[in-house]
Amino acid sequence: MNQQYDAYVTAALFDRTGKAAFALGDGTVRFETGESIEAHDGAALGACLHPSGQGVLTGGDDGRVVWSRPTAAEEVAALKGKWIDSVAASAESGLIAFCAGRELHVRDVKDAAFARTFQHEKSVADVAFDPKGRRIAAATYGGVWLWYARIAEQKPAVLSWAGSHVAIAWSPDGKFLISAMQENQLHGWRVADEKNMRMGGYPAKVKSLAFLSKGQLMATSGANGAVVWPFAGSTGPMGKQAAEVGFDESAMVVRVAAQPSGPWLAAGLDDGRVWASDLKSARHDVIKAEKGPPITALAMTPDARRLAWGDEEGGAGVVDIEP
């Protein structure tokens, strides 16, 4: 499937059936099967899969969080006058989290009355659940704040590091938390003892993070190839060197997607190309060879059989990867 939409592609996602959906800058959610849902009066700023595995959650500049399925849209939350920059969800706990300015909000898909609001000193740029869906990490200026999702009154654990933290990811075992910063670098912590991990050397800003191979590896954008860090063992990447996959001096990797339990890694480039690699066999497939606008969204199914991409001018595609 190749499609040309009328707006920037904010996110590409696969539901639990392996069908793709795209959240767009015009506020619509477009499904691979042809349906279009008008989710927001304005742009969709962030998106994630609903905890049920069905449909897409989006946050918009209209202050709404919306659950879109091919047949309908349902409002999950509305904060008048706010921008919902980032949304996250946990299939394990059934919780949804989203940030608006300095606030982190939590909702429960099975309990309409449940709501939590956590305040920060600075604006929150990104949110992420730990693997069990019990704790939420909030990226902000000066570090990452950790909250227990269901507890109303609490003092957060603060993982401090100077600078602006803009995107975060938990390792699949919950032991490490990695943050992409406004500068051209990553920072990480071993959560148990708050041990710092400097992960620098990037020529560009890191916009995308993805764990693969059962958490043994983590891939990032921000270089001429996909940067792959080793995470095996109790110390993770500490004292280890990263490898670069698919190096191409003519372009930069701006998005990555990966197979959580296997060796497949995909990358979207700033010249519109897309590739996928099996890191175990060294197989390298060019998925989209023609150049064009920078890739802004990338997703891979858990079995690594399908890949979806979108670009900043509304181009989108879904491709089957032959085993």
N, C-alpha and C positions, 0 to 999 in steps of 0.2 A: 504494500500500500504506500502510495506517495500522494500527499495532499498539500495544497497551498491555501493557508488560512489568511485572514486579513490582519493579524496581530502577532506580536512577539509571543513566542512559546515559553511560558514561565516554567512549566514542568511537564515531563512525560512519565507516565506510571502504567504498570500492569496490575490488573486485579487478580484475584486468586484463580480465575479461569484462564488466565493468560491473554486476555484481551486488553488492548492499549487504550489509554485516555490521555488527553492533552488539555492542560489549563492554559488559558491565553490571556494576553494583556488587555483584551477587550471585555473581560469578565465572563466569557463563555467557557464551558467545558465541552470539548468535542470528543466523541467516542469513535473508536476504530470502526464500529458497526454502522456509523453514519449519523447517530443522534447528536443533537446540539442542545445544551442546557444553558440558559441565561442565568448564571449563578450570581453575578455581581453587577451593580450599577457603577461601573468603573473597572479597574484592573484587578485580576487575580494576582496577588503578590507572592503567595506560597501555597504549596499543595502537598498532600500525603495520602496514602491509602487509608480508607476507613478501617477501624479495628475489626469489623466483620469480614474484611476482604472484599466487600462489595462496594463499588463506587469510590468516589474521590472526595476528600475534604479539601476545601480551599479557604484561604483568608484573603480579604480584599481591602482596597482603600475606601470602601464604603462602610467599614467597621463591622462587617458580618463574616461569620464562619458558616459555610454552607456544605451540606452533604449532597453531592450530585450523583445520580444514577441515570442510566439511559431513559428511564421512564418518568423521573421526577426529581425535584430539588427540595431539600428540607433545611430550614434555618436551624443551626445548632446554637448560635449565640449572636448577639448584636450589641455593639458598643458604639453608640452614636458619636461621631466626630473623631473616631480613632482609625488608625491604619493597622490592619492585622498583617504583620510582616512575615511571620513564620508560624507554621502549624506542625504538630507532631501527634502521633497516635500509637497506642500499644494494643496489639491483639491479645497479649497475655493478660493485661489488667482491664481492658475495655475503656481506658481513659484517653481523653483528648486534651492536648495542651496547646496554647497559642499565646503569642506575646503582642502587646499593644503599648508602645511607649516604654515606660518603666515597669509595667505590670505583666506578670505571668498569670494566666488563667487556666484553670483545670475544670473539665466537665467529664461526666460519666455517661456513656451511651445507654446504660441500663437504669439510670436514676436521674430523671429530669430535674429533681430538686437539688442534686449535688452540685456545688460550685465552690471553688477555692480561688483566692486571689493573693498573689505574693508580690510584694513591693521591692523594687531595687533602687539603688542610688542613681543609676544611669540607665539609659535606654537599653532594652534587651534586643539583640540582633538575631539570635537563633535559639531554638529549644530542642532538646532531645531526651527521650526516655531511655533509662537503662534497660538491659535485656529482659528483666522481669516486669518492667512497667511500673515499678514502685517509686523510683526516684527520677527527678527531672533535673537536667542540667540546663542552665540559662547562661548564654554567652553575653557578656556585657563589657563595658570599659573596665580594665584592671583585673580581669579574670573571669572565672566561671563560678556561679553560685549553684549549689546543690540543695534541692528541696525534696522532702518526702511528700509524694503527690497527694495523699489523703489527709494529712495532718494539718489542721487549721492554724494553730498557733505554734510556731517553731522558730528557731534561729538557724539560718542556713549555714552549711559548711561552705567556706569560700576558698577556692583554689586560686591563689593570687599570682598574677604575672602582669607587669606593666605593659600597657598598650591596649588597643581595641581588638576584642575577640569577636569574630563575625560569623563563624560556622563551626559546628561541633559534631563529633561522632564518638560513640562509645564502642569499645572493642566488644565482640560478641560474648566474651566471658565476663564483662563488666569490670575488669581489673584496670583498664586504662581509659582515659578520656583525652581526646585529641582536639585541639582548637586551631582553626585557620585564623590568622591575624590580618589586620589591615596592612601591615608590612608584608614583605615577601618571605614569610616564614610560617612554620607551624610551631605550636607549643603543646607539650603533653604532660600529663600527670599520671603517676601510679596512684590510684584513688586511695588505697589502704593507708599509705603513709605520706601522701601528697608530695612524693618525690617528683621533682621537675625534670622534664626532658626537652632539651632544645633540639629542634629539628629544622635547621636552616639550609642555606645554600640555593634557594630558589631564585631563578631569574625574573619571575613574575608572581603576582598575587595568587594564592591558592584559593580556588573557588569551589572545589569539589573533592569529596573524600569518599572512599568505599572500601570496606573490608571484604576479603575473599579467602578461599581455602580454609574454611572453618576458623577464621580469625588468626591464621598464621601469618597473613600478609595484609597490608593496607596500601591502597593505591591512591594517588592524588594527582590533580592537575597542577599547573604552574611552571611547567618546563617544556622543552622541545619533545620530550617523550613522557609517558606516564611514569611517575616516580613511585617505586614500590619499596616499602619499608618492611623489614622482618619483625614479626611480633611473637615468635615462638619463645617459650620460657618465661620465667617469673620477672625478668627485667625488660621484656619487650624490646623496643628498638635501642635501648640505652647502650652506647658504646659500639653500635653497629652502623654499617654503611647502607645507604639506599641504592637500589639499582634503577636504571632507566630503561623502559621498554618502548620500542617503536620510535626511537629517536629520529627526528626530521628537522634539520636546521632551518627549513623554510616556513615552519608553522609552530604554534604553541598548542599544547593540550589545555583545553578550557573546561571540559567535563569528563568525568569518569563514571563508569557503572561496572558492577562486578557480580559474579556468581557467589553468593555467601558460603556455600558448602563445597565449591569446586574451584578449578584453576582459571576459569575464563574471566578476562578483563576486556572492557571496551573503552574507547576514548573518542571524544569529539573534539575537533580542532577549530582554531580560530579562522581557518580558511574554508570551513564548511565540510571538510572530509570527516569520515568516521571509519574506525577500524576496530577489530576484535582479535584477541590473541588468547591461545591456550598456553599458559605459562609452564605447564608440565611437558607438553610435547613440542613447544616452540612454534606451533602452527600460528600463522598470522594471516587473517582475512581482511581485505579491504571491503568494507560494507557499503560505503558511499564514496566513490572515487571523484565525482565531479565537485569542483570547488564552488563556493558560494558564501552567503553570510555566515558569521560565526555560529557554531552550535551552542545553544543555550540550555538544552534539556536532553537527558540521556537516561535510558532505563533498560534493564535486562531481566528476563524472567529467571526464576530460581534454577530452572534446568538448563539455562544458557541456550535455549533453542530459539529465542526471539529477542530482537533488539528494537527499541523505539527511539527516535531522535526528533528534535525540533530545533529551529534556528530563530535568529532575532528578527527575521522578516516574515515569519509565519510558515515557512516550509516545514513539513513534518513527514515522517515515514516510519513504517514498520517492516522489518525484514526477518525472514526465517533463516537461521544459521544451520547449515547441514552438519550433522554430527561427523 
